[in-house]
Structure formats: C-alpha cells, structure tokens
C-alpha cells in the first residue's frame, strides 16, 4: 500500500479493483508525480493533477507561456509547493467524503489556514497565482464523482464564476463542468439550466500544438457556447458546448482503431460523457453543494462518429439517466441526421438568398449569374449540402469560383463544374477527387500535400474575388483582427467579397467583423443567424425523443423531418428579413451588431417569461403543474385572460411539428419536465414578439422581468384574438379591408404595452 492514506487498508478485492482503474484511467502525469512523491496517495495525486489541468486553462488564457502543463508540473514538484498541493487534495477529499463531509466552520477554518500558509511561504507571483487558483477551485467545486468506484475520470461541477468568461463575451455561464482523465481534459459550458450544444474532440498532432490548445480549451468551449446561446434563441434550450482535448502520444501511430489515435478518441469521448453522467444522475455518494437537478442535451461535433452517439445513448439507458434518448441528438435511427437532410445548409442558403436580394446582387435583379466561394469540402456536412442548395436554387445562375478543404484548393473564374461537385457530394469525396479535365482554361486544383498547395488553400478565401463568400468549414478565428486586411485584396483595398454568410462557427472574430465593415462595408451575416437551423433541428429531435419511443420516432421520421424542414425555412427566412429590415433602418451599424440586437431582445423576453413562469406557476412535488387554468395576465382593454394552458396551446400550434403533435396530442406536452416546458413557452413567445415587432419594441419595454413578461403575455393574448378578427375583415365585403387588417396588426403592439 502507498503511504499517506489516513484510512485503514481496504479489502484486497477493492484494492485490486482500484489498482485496475488507476492503471487504465489515470494519466501518465499522475504516475510521474506519484513516483516522485511516494507519501501522497494515488487518489490525492489524481486530485492534484486535475486541479493543475484546470488552472492550465484558466491561467493559461492570461499567460500561455508561464502556465503550460510542463511548467505547472515543474512548479508543484518543488517541495515547498508540494506540501500545499497535498494539503489541498486532502481538503478536497474530505469536503466530498459522503460518509462525513467536511463542512461549515470546520471546512472554512481549514481552507483559511491553508490560504494563510500559502501567503506566508510562497513569494513568487506565478507560484502564488497557481496555488491560490487551485485552492479557489477546491472551494468552487460543487459536485464531484471522486467517490464513485467505477468512474473513468475525475469530474467536477464548478461554480462558473471560478473560470469566468472567455475572450468572446463577458457573461458568466450558468454552469461549467470539468472532466480530467487519461490523456484528456474537457469542459462543458452552459448558459441556461436547460441548454444544448455540440460535443467536439480536439486532437492535436504534436506537443507544441497541444500546449497551445490546452491553454485555450476552456476559452474555446466558452466562446462556442456563447455563440450557441445567441444562436439558440428560437428553441427552449440555451447555449452550451463541450470541448474535449486529447493529448498526443507516440502510440497514436499504432493501429488507429485498435490501439492508436481513433481508439483513444473513442476512449476520451466515453470517459468524458460518463463523467457528466456521474454528476447529473443522483447518487448518495456524490456530495451536492449545488442542490439543483440538471438535464444535459448533447449533439455531435468535430471527431464524433455514429458509434459515439450510440454508446452515449446506451450508457444513459444503462445508468438510468432520466431522459436517455434526448441525451444525444443526430442518432443514426431515431434521430435526424444533419448531413443527410442538409438542415444547417438550408438556413445558410436562406440567409444568402435574402442577403443577395436586399443588396441587389440576386440573379433575378442583375439578370446574370452570381459568383460564390466556399471553405469546406464536398464531403463535409455544411459545404457539401451548400453545393446542393446552390444547384437546386439557382442552377446555371450561380458560379462557384473557389473552394478549399483539408485536401485541396479548387479555383476557376469561369465557375467549377456544378455536376462534378454534386457528384462528389453524393460520393462523399473531398475536393482532391475533382476531375481536373472539367476545369476551365484558368482553373486549377492544388493539393495540400505540397507547401504551395497548403498556402493556396489557406489563402483562397482572401484572394479569390466573388459576389459572396460562404465559409462552411475552418477553425474559429481564421479571419481575425490581425489579418483581416488580407481579405481586402480587391482594387483600392476593396473586399474580395462584399457579402459573407457564416456557415462555420466563429470563422471571423467579432473584432474582425466590425473592422471589415468599418474599412470596406462588408456585410457579414454572422453564424448565430446564418447556421442556426442545425441546432433548431436537434431541439426538435430532443422534443420528439421525450414524447415518443424510438420505434414510434422511426415510424413517423420522414413526416416529422418534412415538418421540421418547413419550420426551419420559416425561422431562417423570418430572422433574415428582420435582420436586413433593421439594417435598412440603420445602415451605419454593422450587421453582426444588428444580429446581436435581435438575439439579445429575444433572450431578454425569453428570460423574463421563464423567470415569471417559475415564480408564478405552482408545481407539485413531482414537478408537474398544479393548475393549468391559472391566470397569468389580463389585458387592460378587456382582453382574454392568458392561462398557463392557453400559452401551451399556442406553443403546440406554432412550434411543435404537426406530425409529432398529431401523434401525441397537446396533453402529452403537459407531462414534460416543467423546467423544459417553461423554456419552451418562453422561447415561443419571445421569437413571436421580436420577429413581428423588431428588437426596438423590446427596448421600449422597461421595468422588471415580470413587467416584460406581462407585455409578452398580453401580446400573445391580443394576437390570438386578432387572428380571428382579421379573418373576418378579410372575408367581408368591407372596402379597404386589407388596409384595415394591416392597421389591426399595429394595434396589437400598442395594446400589449398598456398596463
């Protein structure tokens, strides 16, 4: 037995099990540190290394050179620091010991004593930052799976204020999860109690790249979740994102599927998601300082394959997770595959079309084909389906003059052969497979297996002139404030494309978007508006998974998808029209800011309605609503009372896909978890109001959240009455009936503002 354990030795079978778990799931850094410090137990070593990995992403964002994992490991090996980190591990372990958790004054006394000891003995600024950060992390941990015997890694549910915010946005998230294990660490960041977003794995090829990615792992998760929060405005779930960083190792070059790279990616995905389940499934061995149940919704992102999706669902079922079928979206059978149905590209194409019309570049206006360039390959989801959208919508009225992916750069000022591009999409072939005999006289294909080919690929989006640019792939921040002028490669510093519709997340940084507008009036339809249809689809899949069995889902799938696509087109079109309507009112404000204004207005109403429903609606102990006829608000002009049940009826009619509603009925919605339902109602009311009246209407609504919610309740009440009234007017013989109908629509906004 290793020394340092304060409790008696466990029975031999238990020791054998713990040893096997340690050998399989502990990171190599744990063994290195344990070898140098035999007085510290393996359990405490794992805690120490997890806290170090956490601070690497927290402090590394501020000083990526001083707080690399290598430098942090060297710091804690110093004897005067080792004694403190060992004491932190002990404090952490005792705080979460389910048999006798250290709490209250006893815990605070030990924490303050340790803090004072660090203050006395550690003078170096960087060492002090590290140790104080690690101790703060102990206090900021609200749950951990430390005492679960079959855990794959060490998972922490953090007070989100400890890690704070990233470089995009300043809002503190609702929650942050951190999981540390063998050759990986990962963060899950969420901006609401009900939130969803993709799970991605970042797998650097070398140690230098790993060091850079390690310092910014939390920042990437935060930034993507923040963007997702803006993007998720049309659905009940707020924004979330999970990013798992896998450390490279020489064994990655072994048989990829059996021992190497692919094997380890699968292992990291499973360890990370099982750690999340450890902290969301109630267990008496998990001491809980958060005191609130949490529901997780994940989706596939980079390096996630169908086998991962299936494993996560099955693991949720095996572990009795409350809603296992909704745990992961894009399920192969009882899910909606984004790539197969092209849902993300559908929204991007709708935004591109509206942009072309409003800017006078649409073929119907110019009487000539428009030109477009794309990043992302024909074998990718967004890039491939965007090619299909362009071919279906425009035929010969579009010319794709440039494309770039991981394998090649394709350019042709006369337009790439669209039939060949569509063939490659159907065959799931990358750009390097393009038939060069179909290139025009000035066309070219440069593969990235040469230095020149890589250079051409990396600069295509800047060099090639086109009416529009649609990034469908590429790393976040490809265009940033340091290099945005390279995009201004046209005559006299003009932009190579005047319109950018972001199919890829965060392809352009916020600062670069503004700079492109300020210097060249580039119109950028940002990701949270342009590519939101993927997350909306996943939200509908989640809703269906909570209402019907997997077998019922499969039976109605094609009808359900058809209804979802109708909803996607409506939501994409109505936001795009609202966006360019706001731009026409104020052409001096960049379109991304207009987009943020719309998102902020929707979220303001959403949050106000959700909070008001939480405060006013009484629920039973099992979480079910006590009285669906409870009145929430009454209009001052004699408007009908708006009840909880009436609100749900509006949502059922306007938000729920017809095939799903026909299958289950409105009554089934009442059985959904109330936290989900109140957010479902809130998002529907918020989008209904803002898309109809514009974000400026919400700006005029002052007062507390309950007042904002009451305006929304009255707006829905009057709107519901108005529908019937307008039908009567339009069906009458009244002279000027259409004008009267339009005037009636204006009355709704004014009436709902009255107290």
N, C-alpha and C positions, 0 to 999 in steps of 0.2 A: 504493500500500500504506500502511495505517496504521502509524505508528511504534510502537515499543515491542515489536515481535516480535523475539525473540532469534535465531530460526532463519532460514535463508535463505528467500527468497520461494518458495512452492510453484509448481508448473507452472500455466500460465494456466487450463487446463480445471478444475483442482482449485480455484483461486481463484474461478472463475465459479460452481462448484457451492456452495462455502462462502458466497459472497455471496447466492446464491438462498436458501439455507437460512436465513441471517441475516434477510433481508428478510421471509421467510414466517413464521418461528417465533420470532424474538427479540421480546421485549416492548418496548413503547414506552419504558419506563424505561431500557432498555439504550441506546437511541439518544440519549435525553436526556443520560445520563451520559457517553456516548462523545463527544458534541458538545462538552461542557464539558471533557473530558479527552482530547484527541487523542493523548496519549502512551501511552494504555492500549489494548491490543488488544481487538477485539470478543470474543474468547474470554475474556479476563480480565474484561471488563465483565459478561459473562453470569454468570461465577462469582460476582462481587461481588454482583450483583443477586439471585442465588439465595440466597446466604448472608444477605442483608438480609431477604428474604422469609421465610426460615426463622426468623430472630430475631424478626421481627414476631409470629409465632405463639407463639414461646417466651417472649419478654419481655412481649409484649402481654397475655398472660394475667395477669401480675403488675401491669402498669401500662399499661392500654389507651390512655391519653391521651398519654403520653410517647413510646410506641413504635409510633405509627401508621406506615404506609409513607411518608406525606408527611414526617413528622418524621425518620424514619430517612434518607430521601433527602437531606434538608437537612443532616443531620449529616455524611454521608460526602462531601458536596461541599466541606466545609471542607478547605483544603489540608493542614493538619496531620493530618487523619484520612485524607485520600485516599491519602497516601503509605503508610499502614499497610494499607489495604484492598487496594491494588495489590500490596503485598508478600505478602499472604495469598493472593491469586489466583495469584501466581507459585508460591508454596509448594504450593498445591493442585494446580496444573497439573503441577508436577514430581513430586509424590508419586505421581501416577497415570499418568505417561508410560510407556506399555508398552515403549518402546524402551530406557529406562534409568530406572526408577522411583527416586526419592529415598527411601532407607530407612535404618533403623538409626541409627547415631550421627550421620551427616551430616544426616538429617532432623531428629533431636532437637535438634541444635545450631542449625539454622536456626529451628526453632519457638521454642526458648528465647530466642534472640537477638531475635526479633520480639516475644515476650512482654515482654522486658525493655525494648525500645524503647517499647512502649505504656505500660508502667509509668512510664517517665521523662517522657514528653511529654504524656500525657493525664491531666488532673487532674479534669475534670468527671465526676461519678459516673455519669451516664446514658451519656455517651460511652464511658466505660471499660467499663460493662456491655455495651454494644453490641459494641465491638471485641473484648473478651475472649470474648464469646459466639460471635462469628464465627470467631475463631481456634480455639476449642474445637470448633466444628462441622467445621473442616478436619480436625482430629485424629479426630473421631468418625465421619467418613465411612469406610466400609469398602469400598464399591464405587461407581463412577460410570460413566456412559456417555459421559463427556466426549470420548473419542477415537473414538467411533463416528460415521462421517461422515454417516449418514442419520438421525440422531436428530431427534425432533420437539421435545424439550425437554431440560433438564439434570436427570438423575435421580440421586439419592443413596440408597444403602442405609446407614442410620445405625446406630451403636451406640445402642440405645434409651435408655440412661441419659442421653444428652445432652438430650433433650426431657423425659425423666422421665415423670411421671404427670399426669393431669388432675384435675379437681375431683370426679369420681366414682371412688372407688377410689384406692389408693396403690401398687398393684403395678406394677413396671416391666415393660413388654411384652417379648415375645421378640424382636420386630423392628419397625423403623419405616422406611418408605420415604418419600422426599420427591421430588416432581417439580415443576419450575418451567418455565413456558413463556409463550408469548404470551397475555396476558390471563388466566392461570390459575396456580394453585398447588394442589397436592394432597398429602394424606398417606394412606398405607396403614399401619394399625397392626394387629399380630397378636400373640396371646398364646401361641401354640404354634408349633412348627416345621411342623406340619400344621394349618392354620387356614383358616376361610372366613367370609365376611360380605359384605354388600352394598356396591355402588359407587353413590354418590349425587353429584349435582351441585347445588351451592347457587348460585343465580343472583340476587343482589340487584338491585333496580331502580334504586337511586341510590347515590351515593358515600358518604353517611353510613352507610347500611346496610352497604355493602361494608366500610367501615373497621371496623365493629363485628364483622362476620362474619370478617374477615381475622385479627383478633386471637384469635379463638376457634376457628379451623379445626382445629388440632391437638387442642384440648380436645374438640371435637365428635367427631372420629374416635376419640380415646382412650375417651371416655365410652361411645360406641356399641359399640366393640369390647369394652370391659369388660363391658357388659351382655350382649353376644353371648357372651362367654366363659361367663357364668353360664347363659345360655340353651342353649348348645351341649353341655350336659352329657350328652345322650343320644346324641351322634354322635362319630365319630372326630376330627373337626376341632375345634380350639379356636376361640375368638372372634377375629374380625377385622372391620375396617371401613375403607372408603376414602371419603374426602370430598374432592371437587374444588370449589374456589371459583373462580367465573368473575367477572372484573371487568366492571362495566357500561361501556358506551360509547355515544356518540350513534348509531353505526351500527346499534345493536340495533333501531332503529325502521325500518330499511330492510326490504325484502322479507325476512321472517323466515327462509324456507327457503333463499334464495339467498345472502344476504349478512348478514342480521341475527342476531337472538337465537338461533333454532333452529340456524342454520348454525354459530354459534360454540360452542354446547353440544356439537354433534357433534364439532367440531374438538378441543375440550378433552378430551372422553372418549377420542378416539383418541390424542391426544398423551400423555395420562397413562398409559393402559394399555400403549402401545408402550414408554414409558419403563420400566414394570415388567418388560416382557419383556426389554428391554435388560439388566436386572440379574439375570435368572433363567435366561437362556439362556447357557451357557458360551461365552466368546469370548476369544481371546488378547489382544485389545485392551482388555479390562477387567481392570485390576489388582485382585486379590481379596485383601483382608485379613481376610475373614470365613471363608473356607476351608470352606464348607459349602453343599451344593446346597439349593435351596429350591423348593417347589412352591406355586403360588398357586391358590386357588379363589375366584372372584368370583361375585357374584349381582347382579341388577338392583335398584336402589332409586330414590329420587326422581330424576326427569328422565332416566331411562334408558329407551330405547324399543327395540322388537324389532330395528330396524336396527343399533343399537349392539351388541346381543348377537351378531348375525350377523357384524358386522365384526370383533369381538374374536376370535371363533372362527376366522374365516378368516385373520386376521392371525397367530394362533397356528400354524395349519397352514402358512401361507406361510413363517414364520420357524423351522419345525421345532421348535416347543415340544414337550416330551416327552409331554404329555397335553392336546392342544388341545381335545378335546371336553369335558373336565372343567374347562377354564379358566373357563367362564361357565355358570351354571345358568339355568333357565327359557328354554331355547332354543325357538323357535317350533314346530319339528317334533320333533326328537329330544330333547325336554325336557318338563318338567312345569310347565305354566303355572299359577302360584299363583292367579291371579284366576279362570281358567276352572274350576278344580276346587275353589276355596274352601278351600284347605288351612289357611291361617292362621286363618280364622274358625272352622273346625272345632274347633281346640284352644281358642279363646276360648269357644266355646259349651259345650264340655265342662266347662271350669272354672266358667263361670257356673252351669251346672246343678248341679254338685257344691256350689258355694257356697250356692245357694238351698236345697238340701236340708238341708245342715248347719246353716244359720241359720234354718230353719223358715219360709222365705218361698216355697217351691216351691208351685205350684198344687195339687199332689197333697196337700199338707199344709194349706194355707189354704183350699182349695175356692173360690178366687177368682182372677181373672187377676192377674198381677204387672205392674208398670209398669217401663219402662226408658227411658233417654235415651242418645243416642249422639252423639259428634262424628265427622265423616267422612261423605262423601256416598254417595248411592245409585249413583254412577258409579265409586266407589273400590273397591279390592280388598277390604279388610277390612270397611269399612262396608257395602258392597253385599251381600257374601256373608253378613254377620252378619244382615242383614234376612231373607235366605233361610233361614238356620239357625233364626231365631226363628219364622218362619212354619211351617216344616216340623216343628219340635219341639213347638210349643205351640198353633198355630192360634189359636183365639179366647181362649186362656188367657194371652195377652200383649198389652199395650198399649204401643206406642211413643209416648211423650208429648212427646218433643223430639228434634230432630236439627239439626245445624249443619254446614255445609261452607263452601267458599270463595265460594259464590254466594248463600246464603240461610240463614235460620234458620226452622225449622218447629216450631210448638208446638201441642199440642192435648191438654188434660187428659182428654178422652174417648178419646184414642187416635187416632193418624193412621191413615188408611185403608190397611190392610196390602196389599190387592190393588193399589192405586195405587203403593205403594212397591215391590212386587215387579215391577210393570210397568216402573217407572223403572230398576230394576236391570237387567232384561233388555234395555232400550233404551239402557243406559249413559248415562242422563240425570242431571244434577245436581239438587239439591233445588229450585232455582229453577223447574224444569219441573213441579212438583207442581200438580195440578188443584185450585185453591182451592175449587171448588164441592163438593169432598168433605170439606172441613174442617167440624168441629162448630161449634156456636154460639160457643164460646170459643176456637176455633182461629185461628191466624194464620200468615201467611207474610211474612217481612220480607227483602227482597233487600239484598245488601251493596253495591249501587250508591248507597246513601244513608248518611249518617253514622249515623242512627238504626238502620238495618238492620245495619250493621257492629257497632255497640255491642251490639245484641241477640244477634248471632251470637257475639261474643266473651265474652258473659256467660251464655249459655244453660246451660252445664254447671254453673254455680254456682246459678242462680236456680230452675230447674225441679225440682220435687220428684218423686222416683221411687224405687221399691224398689231399683233397680240403675242404675249408670252404667257404660257401656262406651265408653271413648274409643277410636275406631278411626282417628283422624286428628288432626293438630295438631302444633305444633312442640314439641321437647323443653323441659321445664321450664315448661309452660303453668301448672300449679299448682306454686307454689314456696313457700319459707318466708316470703316477704314478703307473699304474697296468699292463703295457704291459708284464712284465716278467712272470705274471701268465699264459700267453699264451704259454710260453716256458716251457711246462710241460713234454716234452719228455725226453728220456735218454740224460744225459750230457747237459741239457739246450736246447735241440732241440725243434723246434716249433711243436705244436700238429698237425698243417697242414702247409705244405710249400707253398701252394697257397691259396690266399684269393681273391675272386671276390665279390666286394661290391655291392650287390643288394640293400642295405639300405643306405640312405644318411648319410654321416659323421659318420658311425658306429665306425670308427677308426680316431682319431685325426691326423693331419699332423705330429706332433712330434712322435707319436707312430708308424706311418707307417715307418718313417725313422729309428727309433730305432729297430724295428723288422727286417729291412733289415740289419742294421749295426751289430746286435748281432747274427742273425740266418739266414740271407739271405732269409727272407720270401718275396715272390713275391706277391705284392698287386696290383690287378687291381682296381684302385680307382673308386668311384661312378661316377665321371663325364665322365668316359669312359664306365663303365660297364652297368649302368642303364639308359643311355640317351634315349632309344627308347620310353619311356613314353612321354617325352617332345616333341620328334620329332612327335609322333602321334598327340598330342594336337595341334602342329603347323599346321599339315596338316588339322586337323579339323577346325582350325581357318581360314585357307586359303579357304577351301570349304564353310564355313559359310559366307564368304564375297562375294562369287561368285554365289552361288545358293540359292534358297529358302529352307526353312525347308522341304517342301514337295518333292522338287527335290532331296535333300540330302537323304531322306528316300528311295526314289525310286532307287537311284544308290548305296546305302550304301554298300551292300555286294561286289559289283565290286570295289568300292572305297577302302574298307578295304583290299581286296585281293592285290590291287596295293600297298597300304601303307605297307603291310607286306613284300612285295618284296623289297621295298625301305629300310625298317628297317634292313632286313638281310644284304643288301649290305652295308649300312652305318656302322653297328656294325662290320661286318667282315673286312671292309677295314681299320677301325681305329685299330682294334685288331692286324691285320697283320702289320700295320705301327708301332704300339707300340712295338711289340716283335722284329721287324726288327731293331728298334732303340736300344733296349736292347742288341741285338746281337752285334751291333757296339760298344756299351759301357756298358759292364756288371758291371762296377763299380758304375753306377748311378742307384739309386732305381727307380723302375718302375713308382711310382707316380710322380716323377720329370720328367720322360720321357713323361708321360701323360700331365703334366702341360706345358711342352715344346711344344707339339703338339697343345694344346689348345691356348697357347699364340701366336704361329705362325699364326694359323688360325685367331685369333682375331686381330692380327696386320694387316693382309691383309684385313680382313673384315672392320675394322675401316678406313683404308686408302682408300679403294674403296668407302665406304659410304660417307666419307667426300668429296672426289673428285667429286663424283656424285652430291652432294649437292652444291658444289662450281661451277661446270661447266655447269650443266644442267639447262636451263631456264624453269621456270614453269609459267603458267598463275595465275591470282589472285585466281582462284578456285582450285589451287593446281595441275592441270593437266599439263603434259609435253608439251612444245610448239612445239618441233621439234624432232620426234623420229629418224630422219635421221642425227641428229647432230653427227659429228665425234668426238670420244673421244681420240683415239690414232691411230697412224700408225706405222707399223713395219718398221725398217730401211732397211731391205732387200727386200722391195717390198711387204711386207705382206699386206693383205687386210685391209682396214680401218675398225675399230671397232666402230660401231654406237650404240646409246642407244637402238634402236630397235633390232639390231643384238644380243646385250647382252641379252635382254629379251627373244629372240627366243632360245638362248642356255639354259637359265633357264627353259623355258617352256618345252623343250625337256628332260632335265636331272633331273629336280627337281619335277615338277608338276605330280601327279599321272595320269596315262593315262586315266582312266575313267573320271576324272574331266576335263582334257584338251579336250577330245573328246566332252564333254557336252557343254563347254562354248567357246572353241577356244582361240587362243592367244590374240585376240583383247580384250577380256573381262579383261585380266590381266592389260591392259593399263588404265582401269577405277579404279583400286585400288588406295588408298591414296599413294602419291609419297613417303612419309617417309617410308612406309612399303615396297614399291617396290624397293627403292634403297638398303634397307637392305636385301631384298630377292636376288637381284642381287649380292650384296657383299658377302653374306654367300656362295652362289653357287660357285663364282669364288675362294674364299679363300679355301674352302674344296677341290675343284678340284685340285688346285695347290699343297697344302700341302700334301694331301694323295698320290699324284702321285710322288712328288719330295722329300718329307720329310721336317721336320722343319728346317733342316740345310740349305736348299736352301734359305729360307726366311731370315735366319740370315745373309746371304751374301748380301742381298739387303739392301743397306744403303740409306741415303738421306731422304728427306722429304716425307710426306704421299703421295703427288701427284706422286712422283717417284715410290714408291712402287705400287701404283695403276696402273701406266702406264705399269710396268712389268707384272702385272696381266692381264691387257687388251691385251697386246701383246701375253701373254701365251695362252689365250683363242683363239685369232685370229689364231695363228700358229697351235694350237691343232685342231681347226675346219678344217683347210686346210689339216692337216696331216691325219685325219681320211680317207678322200677320197684317198689320196696318198698311204696310207698303204694298203687299199683295192685293189688298182691297182697292187701294188707289189705282194701281197699275191695271187692274181688271175692270175698272169702272170706265164710264164714258166721259169722265171729267176732262175738260180742256186743260192742257198743260200738266197732265198727270205725271209725266216723267220729271218735270221740274219740281213738282210738289214732293215727289218721292225723294229727290235729292235733298230738298230742304228739310224733310223729316229726319234724314240721316244726320244732319248737322245738329238737330235738336237734342239728340241722344247725349252727345258730349257735354253740352251746356247743362242739361238736366241732371246728369250724374255728378256734376261739380257742386250742386246745391246741397247744403247740409239738411 
